[in-house]
Structure formats: structure tokens, C-alpha cells
Amino acid sequence: MIKGSSKKLPKFSSVGELVNFFEKHDLGEYWDQMPEAEFDIEIKKRKHTFTIDEDIAIKLTEIARSKRVPAEELVNLWLKEKISEVG
């Protein structure tokens, strides 16, 4: 897009109007009129991956399915319980 060739952005009385407008129009045509946004992101959780034996994974998946919970949730619950016993 050529600098200074953006269209004039209309005024909106609600966020809904703005959303509806950009569902039908190209944001790039109004880019020069968009305000800069700054924000901080704080990542509080990290995920770690561990390998487990296939037989354990199969049994774990069966147990999780029978309890109607994701296998990851079940693993985390069991590990927390075991760690609290040791710690």
C-alpha cells in the first residue's frame, strides 16, 4: 500500500459497529489511522514434555477415559499427589 493512500475511517458508536465494519472492509486500507497499542504479556505457566512407556500411556489413556478426564489432567493430578507424599 502506498503511504498516505488510506481511506478515512468512519466514527463508530460501539465496538459492535467497528467489528461489523471490519468484517466487510480491509483493515489495510485504514492502517495509517490505527492507534499504536502497547501491552505487556506475562507468561505464568510453562509446559514440559516427558516420554513414558507405551504400555503406561495406553493404560493411562484407558483410565482417563473411564474417569472422563483428559489424560494430561490425570497425570498432573497423580504427580501432584505423589510429590506431596514425598515433599
HTML snippet that shows the backbone in 3Dmol.js (N, CA, C, O; Angstrom):
<script src="https://3Dmol.org/build/3Dmol-min.js"></script>
<div id="view" style="width:600px;height:400px;position:relative"></div>
<script>
const pdb = `
ATOM      1  N   MET A   1       0.846  -1.179   0.000  1.00  0.00           N
ATOM      2  CA  MET A   1       0.000   0.000   0.000  1.00  0.00           C
ATOM      3  C   MET A   1       0.890   1.241   0.000  1.00  0.00           C
ATOM      4  O   MET A   1       1.902   1.287   0.699  1.00  0.00           O
ATOM      5  N   ILE A   2       0.511   2.231  -0.778  1.00  0.00           N
ATOM      6  CA  ILE A   2       1.256   3.477  -0.858  1.00  0.00           C
ATOM      7  C   ILE A   2       0.933   4.315   0.361  1.00  0.00           C
ATOM      8  O   ILE A   2      -0.233   4.477   0.719  1.00  0.00           O
ATOM      9  N   LYS A   3       1.976   4.856   1.010  1.00  0.00           N
ATOM     10  CA  LYS A   3       1.787   5.648   2.219  1.00  0.00           C
ATOM     11  C   LYS A   3       0.902   6.852   1.926  1.00  0.00           C
ATOM     12  O   LYS A   3       1.073   7.528   0.912  1.00  0.00           O
ATOM     13  N   GLY A   4      -0.054   7.116   2.831  1.00  0.00           N
ATOM     14  CA  GLY A   4      -0.948   8.255   2.678  1.00  0.00           C
ATOM     15  C   GLY A   4      -2.143   7.961   1.781  1.00  0.00           C
ATOM     16  O   GLY A   4      -2.938   8.858   1.501  1.00  0.00           O
ATOM     17  N   SER A   5      -2.284   6.707   1.321  1.00  0.00           N
ATOM     18  CA  SER A   5      -3.399   6.393   0.440  1.00  0.00           C
ATOM     19  C   SER A   5      -4.550   5.726   1.182  1.00  0.00           C
ATOM     20  O   SER A   5      -5.463   5.198   0.547  1.00  0.00           O
ATOM     21  N   SER A   6      -4.527   5.737   2.510  1.00  0.00           N
ATOM     22  CA  SER A   6      -5.590   5.071   3.243  1.00  0.00           C
ATOM     23  C   SER A   6      -6.872   5.896   3.221  1.00  0.00           C
ATOM     24  O   SER A   6      -6.857   7.123   3.120  1.00  0.00           O
ATOM     25  N   LYS A   7      -7.990   5.161   3.322  1.00  0.00           N
ATOM     26  CA  LYS A   7      -9.309   5.801   3.329  1.00  0.00           C
ATOM     27  C   LYS A   7      -9.585   6.384   4.711  1.00  0.00           C
ATOM     28  O   LYS A   7      -8.949   6.000   5.692  1.00  0.00           O
ATOM     29  N   LYS A   8     -10.538   7.315   4.782  1.00  0.00           N
ATOM     30  CA  LYS A   8     -10.906   7.931   6.057  1.00  0.00           C
ATOM     31  C   LYS A   8     -11.760   6.958   6.854  1.00  0.00           C
ATOM     32  O   LYS A   8     -12.771   6.452   6.368  1.00  0.00           O
ATOM     33  N   LEU A   9     -11.339   6.707   8.073  1.00  0.00           N
ATOM     34  CA  LEU A   9     -12.034   5.785   8.955  1.00  0.00           C
ATOM     35  C   LEU A   9     -13.276   6.466   9.535  1.00  0.00           C
ATOM     36  O   LEU A   9     -13.164   7.548  10.112  1.00  0.00           O
ATOM     37  N   PRO A  10     -14.456   5.854   9.393  1.00  0.00           N
ATOM     38  CA  PRO A  10     -15.668   6.468   9.957  1.00  0.00           C
ATOM     39  C   PRO A  10     -15.669   6.393  11.484  1.00  0.00           C
ATOM     40  O   PRO A  10     -14.879   5.653  12.071  1.00  0.00           O
ATOM     41  N   LYS A  11     -16.540   7.146  12.117  1.00  0.00           N
ATOM     42  CA  LYS A  11     -16.719   7.118  13.570  1.00  0.00           C
ATOM     43  C   LYS A  11     -17.694   5.991  13.912  1.00  0.00           C
ATOM     44  O   LYS A  11     -18.640   5.730  13.169  1.00  0.00           O
ATOM     45  N   PHE A  12     -17.455   5.334  15.034  1.00  0.00           N
ATOM     46  CA  PHE A  12     -18.309   4.238  15.470  1.00  0.00           C
ATOM     47  C   PHE A  12     -18.855   4.555  16.850  1.00  0.00           C
ATOM     48  O   PHE A  12     -18.154   5.117  17.691  1.00  0.00           O
ATOM     49  N   SER A  13     -20.121   4.190  17.081  1.00  0.00           N
ATOM     50  CA  SER A  13     -20.715   4.453  18.393  1.00  0.00           C
ATOM     51  C   SER A  13     -20.650   3.227  19.304  1.00  0.00           C
ATOM     52  O   SER A  13     -21.045   3.290  20.469  1.00  0.00           O
ATOM     53  N   SER A  14     -20.151   2.114  18.770  1.00  0.00           N
ATOM     54  CA  SER A  14     -19.996   0.913  19.597  1.00  0.00           C
ATOM     55  C   SER A  14     -18.921   0.014  19.004  1.00  0.00           C
ATOM     56  O   SER A  14     -18.553   0.139  17.836  1.00  0.00           O
ATOM     57  N   VAL A  15     -18.437  -0.880  19.825  1.00  0.00           N
ATOM     58  CA  VAL A  15     -17.453  -1.847  19.365  1.00  0.00           C
ATOM     59  C   VAL A  15     -18.090  -2.766  18.320  1.00  0.00           C
ATOM     60  O   VAL A  15     -17.438  -3.181  17.362  1.00  0.00           O
ATOM     61  N   GLY A  16     -19.355  -3.071  18.517  1.00  0.00           N
ATOM     62  CA  GLY A  16     -20.074  -3.915  17.563  1.00  0.00           C
ATOM     63  C   GLY A  16     -20.084  -3.319  16.165  1.00  0.00           C
ATOM     64  O   GLY A  16     -19.894  -4.035  15.182  1.00  0.00           O
ATOM     65  N   GLU A  17     -20.305  -2.012  16.072  1.00  0.00           N
ATOM     66  CA  GLU A  17     -20.280  -1.345  14.770  1.00  0.00           C
ATOM     67  C   GLU A  17     -18.896  -1.451  14.139  1.00  0.00           C
ATOM     68  O   GLU A  17     -18.769  -1.706  12.941  1.00  0.00           O
ATOM     69  N   LEU A  18     -17.866  -1.254  14.950  1.00  0.00           N
ATOM     70  CA  LEU A  18     -16.494  -1.352  14.451  1.00  0.00           C
ATOM     71  C   LEU A  18     -16.214  -2.758  13.927  1.00  0.00           C
ATOM     72  O   LEU A  18     -15.633  -2.918  12.854  1.00  0.00           O
ATOM     73  N   VAL A  19     -16.626  -3.774  14.682  1.00  0.00           N
ATOM     74  CA  VAL A  19     -16.416  -5.161  14.264  1.00  0.00           C
ATOM     75  C   VAL A  19     -17.145  -5.435  12.963  1.00  0.00           C
ATOM     76  O   VAL A  19     -16.573  -6.011  12.038  1.00  0.00           O
ATOM     77  N   ASN A  20     -18.404  -5.025  12.886  1.00  0.00           N
ATOM     78  CA  ASN A  20     -19.182  -5.234  11.656  1.00  0.00           C
ATOM     79  C   ASN A  20     -18.533  -4.547  10.469  1.00  0.00           C
ATOM     80  O   ASN A  20     -18.511  -5.096   9.368  1.00  0.00           O
ATOM     81  N   PHE A  21     -18.003  -3.346  10.685  1.00  0.00           N
ATOM     82  CA  PHE A  21     -17.355  -2.598   9.613  1.00  0.00           C
ATOM     83  C   PHE A  21     -16.157  -3.381   9.069  1.00  0.00           C
ATOM     84  O   PHE A  21     -16.009  -3.534   7.856  1.00  0.00           O
ATOM     85  N   PHE A  22     -15.308  -3.873   9.966  1.00  0.00           N
ATOM     86  CA  PHE A  22     -14.097  -4.561   9.508  1.00  0.00           C
ATOM     87  C   PHE A  22     -14.341  -5.996   9.062  1.00  0.00           C
ATOM     88  O   PHE A  22     -13.441  -6.635   8.515  1.00  0.00           O
ATOM     89  N   GLU A  23     -15.541  -6.507   9.288  1.00  0.00           N
ATOM     90  CA  GLU A  23     -15.886  -7.783   8.676  1.00  0.00           C
ATOM     91  C   GLU A  23     -16.106  -7.612   7.175  1.00  0.00           C
ATOM     92  O   GLU A  23     -16.010  -8.575   6.414  1.00  0.00           O
ATOM     93  N   LYS A  24     -16.404  -6.374   6.751  1.00  0.00           N
ATOM     94  CA  LYS A  24     -16.695  -6.100   5.339  1.00  0.00           C
ATOM     95  C   LYS A  24     -15.619  -5.262   4.651  1.00  0.00           C
ATOM     96  O   LYS A  24     -15.657  -5.096   3.431  1.00  0.00           O
ATOM     97  N   HIS A  25     -14.662  -4.734   5.410  1.00  0.00           N
ATOM     98  CA  HIS A  25     -13.639  -3.858   4.845  1.00  0.00           C
ATOM     99  C   HIS A  25     -12.241  -4.356   5.203  1.00  0.00           C
ATOM    100  O   HIS A  25     -12.049  -5.045   6.205  1.00  0.00           O
ATOM    101  N   ASP A  26     -11.296  -4.004   4.384  1.00  0.00           N
ATOM    102  CA  ASP A  26      -9.898  -4.393   4.573  1.00  0.00           C
ATOM    103  C   ASP A  26      -9.217  -3.436   5.555  1.00  0.00           C
ATOM    104  O   ASP A  26      -9.155  -2.231   5.314  1.00  0.00           O
ATOM    105  N   LEU A  27      -8.713  -3.978   6.651  1.00  0.00           N
ATOM    106  CA  LEU A  27      -8.032  -3.165   7.657  1.00  0.00           C
ATOM    107  C   LEU A  27      -6.849  -2.422   7.061  1.00  0.00           C
ATOM    108  O   LEU A  27      -6.520  -1.320   7.501  1.00  0.00           O
ATOM    109  N   GLY A  28      -6.208  -3.017   6.064  1.00  0.00           N
ATOM    110  CA  GLY A  28      -5.046  -2.404   5.439  1.00  0.00           C
ATOM    111  C   GLY A  28      -5.346  -1.049   4.816  1.00  0.00           C
ATOM    112  O   GLY A  28      -4.454  -0.206   4.713  1.00  0.00           O
ATOM    113  N   GLU A  29      -6.573  -0.830   4.404  1.00  0.00           N
ATOM    114  CA  GLU A  29      -6.958   0.455   3.798  1.00  0.00           C
ATOM    115  C   GLU A  29      -7.031   1.574   4.836  1.00  0.00           C
ATOM    116  O   GLU A  29      -7.080   2.751   4.482  1.00  0.00           O
ATOM    117  N   TYR A  30      -7.038   1.201   6.127  1.00  0.00           N
ATOM    118  CA  TYR A  30      -7.175   2.178   7.215  1.00  0.00           C
ATOM    119  C   TYR A  30      -5.984   2.117   8.169  1.00  0.00           C
ATOM    120  O   TYR A  30      -6.009   2.728   9.238  1.00  0.00           O
ATOM    121  N   TRP A  31      -4.951   1.386   7.785  1.00  0.00           N
ATOM    122  CA  TRP A  31      -3.827   1.107   8.675  1.00  0.00           C
ATOM    123  C   TRP A  31      -3.169   2.360   9.240  1.00  0.00           C
ATOM    124  O   TRP A  31      -2.825   2.398  10.421  1.00  0.00           O
ATOM    125  N   ASP A  32      -2.989   3.388   8.405  1.00  0.00           N
ATOM    126  CA  ASP A  32      -2.321   4.615   8.856  1.00  0.00           C
ATOM    127  C   ASP A  32      -3.092   5.328   9.966  1.00  0.00           C
ATOM    128  O   ASP A  32      -2.511   6.131  10.696  1.00  0.00           O
ATOM    129  N   GLN A  33      -4.374   5.053  10.104  1.00  0.00           N
ATOM    130  CA  GLN A  33      -5.201   5.717  11.110  1.00  0.00           C
ATOM    131  C   GLN A  33      -5.360   4.902  12.398  1.00  0.00           C
ATOM    132  O   GLN A  33      -5.985   5.361  13.355  1.00  0.00           O
ATOM    133  N   MET A  34      -4.797   3.708  12.417  1.00  0.00           N
ATOM    134  CA  MET A  34      -4.917   2.856  13.598  1.00  0.00           C
ATOM    135  C   MET A  34      -3.975   3.337  14.692  1.00  0.00           C
ATOM    136  O   MET A  34      -2.823   3.665  14.410  1.00  0.00           O
ATOM    137  N   PRO A  35      -4.446   3.386  15.936  1.00  0.00           N
ATOM    138  CA  PRO A  35      -3.569   3.804  17.039  1.00  0.00           C
ATOM    139  C   PRO A  35      -2.566   2.698  17.364  1.00  0.00           C
ATOM    140  O   PRO A  35      -2.842   1.514  17.166  1.00  0.00           O
ATOM    141  N   GLU A  36      -1.412   3.099  17.861  1.00  0.00           N
ATOM    142  CA  GLU A  36      -0.433   2.113  18.306  1.00  0.00           C
ATOM    143  C   GLU A  36      -0.928   1.503  19.614  1.00  0.00           C
ATOM    144  O   GLU A  36      -1.556   2.177  20.432  1.00  0.00           O
ATOM    145  N   ALA A  37      -0.643   0.252  19.790  1.00  0.00           N
ATOM    146  CA  ALA A  37      -1.043  -0.433  21.013  1.00  0.00           C
ATOM    147  C   ALA A  37       0.194  -1.022  21.681  1.00  0.00           C
ATOM    148  O   ALA A  37       1.040  -1.632  21.027  1.00  0.00           O
ATOM    149  N   GLU A  38       0.282  -0.829  22.981  1.00  0.00           N
ATOM    150  CA  GLU A  38       1.359  -1.427  23.755  1.00  0.00           C
ATOM    151  C   GLU A  38       0.743  -2.231  24.872  1.00  0.00           C
ATOM    152  O   GLU A  38      -0.226  -1.806  25.501  1.00  0.00           O
ATOM    153  N   PHE A  39       1.310  -3.392  25.114  1.00  0.00           N
ATOM    154  CA  PHE A  39       0.837  -4.213  26.210  1.00  0.00           C
ATOM    155  C   PHE A  39       1.946  -5.146  26.645  1.00  0.00           C
ATOM    156  O   PHE A  39       2.833  -5.493  25.865  1.00  0.00           O
ATOM    157  N   ASP A  40       1.882  -5.545  27.900  1.00  0.00           N
ATOM    158  CA  ASP A  40       2.850  -6.481  28.454  1.00  0.00           C
ATOM    159  C   ASP A  40       2.194  -7.851  28.537  1.00  0.00           C
ATOM    160  O   ASP A  40       1.006  -7.968  28.837  1.00  0.00           O
ATOM    161  N   ILE A  41       2.967  -8.863  28.274  1.00  0.00           N
ATOM    162  CA  ILE A  41       2.485 -10.231  28.394  1.00  0.00           C
ATOM    163  C   ILE A  41       3.324 -10.923  29.448  1.00  0.00           C
ATOM    164  O   ILE A  41       4.553 -10.947  29.378  1.00  0.00           O
ATOM    165  N   GLU A  42       2.637 -11.480  30.417  1.00  0.00           N
ATOM    166  CA  GLU A  42       3.337 -12.208  31.470  1.00  0.00           C
ATOM    167  C   GLU A  42       2.946 -13.672  31.377  1.00  0.00           C
ATOM    168  O   GLU A  42       1.794 -14.035  31.616  1.00  0.00           O
ATOM    169  N   ILE A  43       3.896 -14.495  31.032  1.00  0.00           N
ATOM    170  CA  ILE A  43       3.642 -15.923  30.924  1.00  0.00           C
ATOM    171  C   ILE A  43       3.906 -16.550  32.280  1.00  0.00           C
ATOM    172  O   ILE A  43       5.018 -16.487  32.805  1.00  0.00           O
ATOM    173  N   LYS A  44       2.875 -17.149  32.834  1.00  0.00           N
ATOM    174  CA  LYS A  44       2.995 -17.695  34.171  1.00  0.00           C
ATOM    175  C   LYS A  44       3.216 -19.201  34.177  1.00  0.00           C
ATOM    176  O   LYS A  44       3.774 -19.737  35.134  1.00  0.00           O
ATOM    177  N   LYS A  45       2.791 -19.883  33.137  1.00  0.00           N
ATOM    178  CA  LYS A  45       2.931 -21.333  33.117  1.00  0.00           C
ATOM    179  C   LYS A  45       3.816 -21.756  31.967  1.00  0.00           C
ATOM    180  O   LYS A  45       3.802 -21.162  30.889  1.00  0.00           O
ATOM    181  N   ARG A  46       4.567 -22.772  32.218  1.00  0.00           N
ATOM    182  CA  ARG A  46       5.359 -23.403  31.168  1.00  0.00           C
ATOM    183  C   ARG A  46       4.973 -24.867  31.128  1.00  0.00           C
ATOM    184  O   ARG A  46       4.682 -25.472  32.160  1.00  0.00           O
ATOM    185  N   LYS A  47       4.971 -25.420  29.957  1.00  0.00           N
ATOM    186  CA  LYS A  47       4.674 -26.844  29.815  1.00  0.00           C
ATOM    187  C   LYS A  47       5.961 -27.574  29.510  1.00  0.00           C
ATOM    188  O   LYS A  47       6.824 -27.071  28.791  1.00  0.00           O
ATOM    189  N   HIS A  48       6.080 -28.763  30.062  1.00  0.00           N
ATOM    190  CA  HIS A  48       7.241 -29.611  29.843  1.00  0.00           C
ATOM    191  C   HIS A  48       6.748 -30.952  29.308  1.00  0.00           C
ATOM    192  O   HIS A  48       5.695 -31.445  29.713  1.00  0.00           O
ATOM    193  N   THR A  49       7.497 -31.514  28.424  1.00  0.00           N
ATOM    194  CA  THR A  49       7.127 -32.788  27.825  1.00  0.00           C
ATOM    195  C   THR A  49       8.057 -33.883  28.325  1.00  0.00           C
ATOM    196  O   THR A  49       9.277 -33.719  28.350  1.00  0.00           O
ATOM    197  N   PHE A  50       7.463 -35.001  28.720  1.00  0.00           N
ATOM    198  CA  PHE A  50       8.219 -36.158  29.170  1.00  0.00           C
ATOM    199  C   PHE A  50       7.761 -37.363  28.371  1.00  0.00           C
ATOM    200  O   PHE A  50       6.594 -37.455  27.991  1.00  0.00           O
ATOM    201  N   THR A  51       8.666 -38.276  28.120  1.00  0.00           N
ATOM    202  CA  THR A  51       8.284 -39.507  27.440  1.00  0.00           C
ATOM    203  C   THR A  51       7.957 -40.574  28.475  1.00  0.00           C
ATOM    204  O   THR A  51       8.577 -40.650  29.535  1.00  0.00           O
ATOM    205  N   ILE A  52       6.957 -41.403  28.136  1.00  0.00           N
ATOM    206  CA  ILE A  52       6.603 -42.527  29.006  1.00  0.00           C
ATOM    207  C   ILE A  52       6.488 -43.773  28.136  1.00  0.00           C
ATOM    208  O   ILE A  52       6.302 -43.687  26.923  1.00  0.00           O
ATOM    209  N   ASP A  53       6.603 -44.918  28.773  1.00  0.00           N
ATOM    210  CA  ASP A  53       6.494 -46.182  28.047  1.00  0.00           C
ATOM    211  C   ASP A  53       5.119 -46.303  27.399  1.00  0.00           C
ATOM    212  O   ASP A  53       4.123 -45.803  27.924  1.00  0.00           O
ATOM    213  N   GLU A  54       5.082 -46.963  26.269  1.00  0.00           N
ATOM    214  CA  GLU A  54       3.826 -47.097  25.525  1.00  0.00           C
ATOM    215  C   GLU A  54       2.760 -47.827  26.339  1.00  0.00           C
ATOM    216  O   GLU A  54       1.593 -47.434  26.324  1.00  0.00           O
ATOM    217  N   ASP A  55       3.150 -48.879  27.043  1.00  0.00           N
ATOM    218  CA  ASP A  55       2.177 -49.626  27.848  1.00  0.00           C
ATOM    219  C   ASP A  55       1.544 -48.737  28.918  1.00  0.00           C
ATOM    220  O   ASP A  55       0.343 -48.825  29.170  1.00  0.00           O
ATOM    221  N   ILE A  56       2.345 -47.890  29.539  1.00  0.00           N
ATOM    222  CA  ILE A  56       1.836 -46.968  30.566  1.00  0.00           C
ATOM    223  C   ILE A  56       0.898 -45.960  29.917  1.00  0.00           C
ATOM    224  O   ILE A  56      -0.157 -45.650  30.470  1.00  0.00           O
ATOM    225  N   ALA A  57       1.272 -45.450  28.756  1.00  0.00           N
ATOM    226  CA  ALA A  57       0.439 -44.458  28.064  1.00  0.00           C
ATOM    227  C   ALA A  57      -0.922 -45.050  27.701  1.00  0.00           C
ATOM    228  O   ALA A  57      -1.951 -44.390  27.840  1.00  0.00           O
ATOM    229  N   ILE A  58      -0.918 -46.284  27.241  1.00  0.00           N
ATOM    230  CA  ILE A  58      -2.184 -46.933  26.874  1.00  0.00           C
ATOM    231  C   ILE A  58      -3.075 -47.096  28.096  1.00  0.00           C
ATOM    232  O   ILE A  58      -4.259 -46.762  28.057  1.00  0.00           O
ATOM    233  N   LYS A  59      -2.505 -47.611  29.184  1.00  0.00           N
ATOM    234  CA  LYS A  59      -3.284 -47.813  30.414  1.00  0.00           C
ATOM    235  C   LYS A  59      -3.772 -46.481  30.980  1.00  0.00           C
ATOM    236  O   LYS A  59      -4.913 -46.362  31.426  1.00  0.00           O
ATOM    237  N   LEU A  60      -2.899 -45.493  30.955  1.00  0.00           N
ATOM    238  CA  LEU A  60      -3.261 -44.161  31.434  1.00  0.00           C
ATOM    239  C   LEU A  60      -4.435 -43.596  30.638  1.00  0.00           C
ATOM    240  O   LEU A  60      -5.367 -43.035  31.213  1.00  0.00           O
ATOM    241  N   THR A  61      -4.388 -43.741  29.335  1.00  0.00           N
ATOM    242  CA  THR A  61      -5.458 -43.248  28.472  1.00  0.00           C
ATOM    243  C   THR A  61      -6.770 -43.960  28.779  1.00  0.00           C
ATOM    244  O   THR A  61      -7.829 -43.334  28.807  1.00  0.00           O
ATOM    245  N   GLU A  62      -6.697 -45.269  29.010  1.00  0.00           N
ATOM    246  CA  GLU A  62      -7.906 -46.031  29.363  1.00  0.00           C
ATOM    247  C   GLU A  62      -8.508 -45.535  30.675  1.00  0.00           C
ATOM    248  O   GLU A  62      -9.718 -45.335  30.773  1.00  0.00           O
ATOM    249  N   ILE A  63      -7.665 -45.340  31.676  1.00  0.00           N
ATOM    250  CA  ILE A  63      -8.135 -44.874  32.987  1.00  0.00           C
ATOM    251  C   ILE A  63      -8.724 -43.480  32.872  1.00  0.00           C
ATOM    252  O   ILE A  63      -9.793 -43.211  33.420  1.00  0.00           O
ATOM    253  N   ALA A  64      -8.041 -42.595  32.166  1.00  0.00           N
ATOM    254  CA  ALA A  64      -8.526 -41.222  31.998  1.00  0.00           C
ATOM    255  C   ALA A  64      -9.877 -41.225  31.292  1.00  0.00           C
ATOM    256  O   ALA A  64     -10.790 -40.495  31.677  1.00  0.00           O
ATOM    257  N   ARG A  65      -9.996 -42.050  30.259  1.00  0.00           N
ATOM    258  CA  ARG A  65     -11.259 -42.128  29.521  1.00  0.00           C
ATOM    259  C   ARG A  65     -12.380 -42.621  30.430  1.00  0.00           C
ATOM    260  O   ARG A  65     -13.495 -42.104  30.375  1.00  0.00           O
ATOM    261  N   SER A  66     -12.091 -43.618  31.266  1.00  0.00           N
ATOM    262  CA  SER A  66     -13.120 -44.142  32.169  1.00  0.00           C
ATOM    263  C   SER A  66     -13.546 -43.104  33.214  1.00  0.00           C
ATOM    264  O   SER A  66     -14.690 -43.104  33.668  1.00  0.00           O
ATOM    265  N   LYS A  67     -12.613 -42.218  33.589  1.00  0.00           N
ATOM    266  CA  LYS A  67     -12.925 -41.154  34.553  1.00  0.00           C
ATOM    267  C   LYS A  67     -13.453 -39.892  33.871  1.00  0.00           C
ATOM    268  O   LYS A  67     -13.834 -38.924  34.529  1.00  0.00           O
ATOM    269  N   ARG A  68     -13.465 -39.927  32.514  1.00  0.00           N
ATOM    270  CA  ARG A  68     -13.943 -38.799  31.703  1.00  0.00           C
ATOM    271  C   ARG A  68     -13.150 -37.516  31.967  1.00  0.00           C
ATOM    272  O   ARG A  68     -13.715 -36.431  32.102  1.00  0.00           O
ATOM    273  N   VAL A  69     -11.832 -37.673  32.036  1.00  0.00           N
ATOM    274  CA  VAL A  69     -10.928 -36.524  32.176  1.00  0.00           C
ATOM    275  C   VAL A  69      -9.819 -36.668  31.140  1.00  0.00           C
ATOM    276  O   VAL A  69      -9.507 -37.786  30.730  1.00  0.00           O
ATOM    277  N   PRO A  70      -9.225 -35.575  30.714  1.00  0.00           N
ATOM    278  CA  PRO A  70      -8.088 -35.683  29.796  1.00  0.00           C
ATOM    279  C   PRO A  70      -6.915 -36.386  30.480  1.00  0.00           C
ATOM    280  O   PRO A  70      -6.689 -36.209  31.677  1.00  0.00           O
ATOM    281  N   ALA A  71      -6.181 -37.172  29.723  1.00  0.00           N
ATOM    282  CA  ALA A  71      -5.041 -37.903  30.270  1.00  0.00           C
ATOM    283  C   ALA A  71      -4.032 -36.952  30.906  1.00  0.00           C
ATOM    284  O   ALA A  71      -3.468 -37.264  31.955  1.00  0.00           O
ATOM    285  N   GLU A  72      -3.802 -35.806  30.291  1.00  0.00           N
ATOM    286  CA  GLU A  72      -2.858 -34.822  30.836  1.00  0.00           C
ATOM    287  C   GLU A  72      -3.286 -34.372  32.233  1.00  0.00           C
ATOM    288  O   GLU A  72      -2.454 -34.238  33.130  1.00  0.00           O
ATOM    289  N   GLU A  73      -4.574 -34.144  32.408  1.00  0.00           N
ATOM    290  CA  GLU A  73      -5.092 -33.723  33.720  1.00  0.00           C
ATOM    291  C   GLU A  73      -4.882 -34.814  34.760  1.00  0.00           C
ATOM    292  O   GLU A  73      -4.499 -34.533  35.895  1.00  0.00           O
ATOM    293  N   LEU A  74      -5.135 -36.057  34.371  1.00  0.00           N
ATOM    294  CA  LEU A  74      -4.953 -37.180  35.289  1.00  0.00           C
ATOM    295  C   LEU A  74      -3.487 -37.331  35.690  1.00  0.00           C
ATOM    296  O   LEU A  74      -3.182 -37.539  36.864  1.00  0.00           O
ATOM    297  N   VAL A  75      -2.593 -37.229  34.733  1.00  0.00           N
ATOM    298  CA  VAL A  75      -1.153 -37.325  35.020  1.00  0.00           C
ATOM    299  C   VAL A  75      -0.733 -36.238  36.001  1.00  0.00           C
ATOM    300  O   VAL A  75      -0.033 -36.512  36.975  1.00  0.00           O
ATOM    301  N   ASN A  76      -1.161 -35.001  35.743  1.00  0.00           N
ATOM    302  CA  ASN A  76      -0.793 -33.894  36.636  1.00  0.00           C
ATOM    303  C   ASN A  76      -1.339 -34.107  38.042  1.00  0.00           C
ATOM    304  O   ASN A  76      -0.644 -33.830  39.019  1.00  0.00           O
ATOM    305  N   LEU A  77      -2.567 -34.590  38.160  1.00  0.00           N
ATOM    306  CA  LEU A  77      -3.162 -34.860  39.474  1.00  0.00           C
ATOM    307  C   LEU A  77      -2.356 -35.922  40.213  1.00  0.00           C
ATOM    308  O   LEU A  77      -2.014 -35.744  41.382  1.00  0.00           O
ATOM    309  N   TRP A  78      -2.055 -37.012  39.540  1.00  0.00           N
ATOM    310  CA  TRP A  78      -1.301 -38.092  40.182  1.00  0.00           C
ATOM    311  C   TRP A  78       0.107 -37.651  40.568  1.00  0.00           C
ATOM    312  O   TRP A  78       0.595 -37.994  41.645  1.00  0.00           O
ATOM    313  N   LEU A  79       0.741 -36.910  39.715  1.00  0.00           N
ATOM    314  CA  LEU A  79       2.096 -36.423  40.041  1.00  0.00           C
ATOM    315  C   LEU A  79       2.066 -35.469  41.241  1.00  0.00           C
ATOM    316  O   LEU A  79       2.945 -35.537  42.100  1.00  0.00           O
ATOM    317  N   LYS A  80       1.078 -34.593  41.309  1.00  0.00           N
ATOM    318  CA  LYS A  80       0.963 -33.683  42.458  1.00  0.00           C
ATOM    319  C   LYS A  80       0.772 -34.474  43.743  1.00  0.00           C
ATOM    320  O   LYS A  80       1.375 -34.158  44.769  1.00  0.00           O
ATOM    321  N   GLU A  81      -0.076 -35.515  43.684  1.00  0.00           N
ATOM    322  CA  GLU A  81      -0.304 -36.346  44.869  1.00  0.00           C
ATOM    323  C   GLU A  81       0.991 -37.037  45.294  1.00  0.00           C
ATOM    324  O   GLU A  81       1.323 -37.062  46.479  1.00  0.00           O
ATOM    325  N   LYS A  82       1.704 -37.584  44.351  1.00  0.00           N
ATOM    326  CA  LYS A  82       2.949 -38.294  44.669  1.00  0.00           C
ATOM    327  C   LYS A  82       3.999 -37.343  45.219  1.00  0.00           C
ATOM    328  O   LYS A  82       4.698 -37.676  46.176  1.00  0.00           O
ATOM    329  N   ILE A  83       4.115 -36.171  44.626  1.00  0.00           N
ATOM    330  CA  ILE A  83       5.086 -35.178  45.100  1.00  0.00           C
ATOM    331  C   ILE A  83       4.757 -34.716  46.523  1.00  0.00           C
ATOM    332  O   ILE A  83       5.656 -34.526  47.343  1.00  0.00           O
ATOM    333  N   SER A  84       3.470 -34.538  46.807  1.00  0.00           N
ATOM    334  CA  SER A  84       3.100 -34.110  48.166  1.00  0.00           C
ATOM    335  C   SER A  84       3.409 -35.185  49.201  1.00  0.00           C
ATOM    336  O   SER A  84       3.704 -34.869  50.353  1.00  0.00           O
ATOM    337  N   GLU A  85       3.344 -36.454  48.799  1.00  0.00           N
ATOM    338  CA  GLU A  85       3.700 -37.552  49.701  1.00  0.00           C
ATOM    339  C   GLU A  85       5.199 -37.519  50.030  1.00  0.00           C
ATOM    340  O   GLU A  85       5.597 -37.776  51.166  1.00  0.00           O
ATOM    341  N   VAL A  86       6.003 -37.208  49.046  1.00  0.00           N
ATOM    342  CA  VAL A  86       7.465 -37.206  49.209  1.00  0.00           C
ATOM    343  C   VAL A  86       7.950 -35.922  49.854  1.00  0.00           C
ATOM    344  O   VAL A  86       8.816 -35.939  50.728  1.00  0.00           O
ATOM    345  N   GLY A  87       7.375 -34.797  49.407  1.00  0.00           N
ATOM    346  CA  GLY A  87       7.869 -33.491  49.787  1.00  0.00           C
ATOM    347  C   GLY A  87       7.502 -33.061  51.140  1.00  0.00           C
ATOM    348  O   GLY A  87       7.872 -31.966  51.562  1.00  0.00           O
TER     349      GLY A  87
END
`;
const viewer = $3Dmol.createViewer("view");
viewer.addModel(pdb, "pdb");
viewer.setStyle({}, {cartoon: {color: "spectrum"}});
viewer.zoomTo();
viewer.render();
</script>
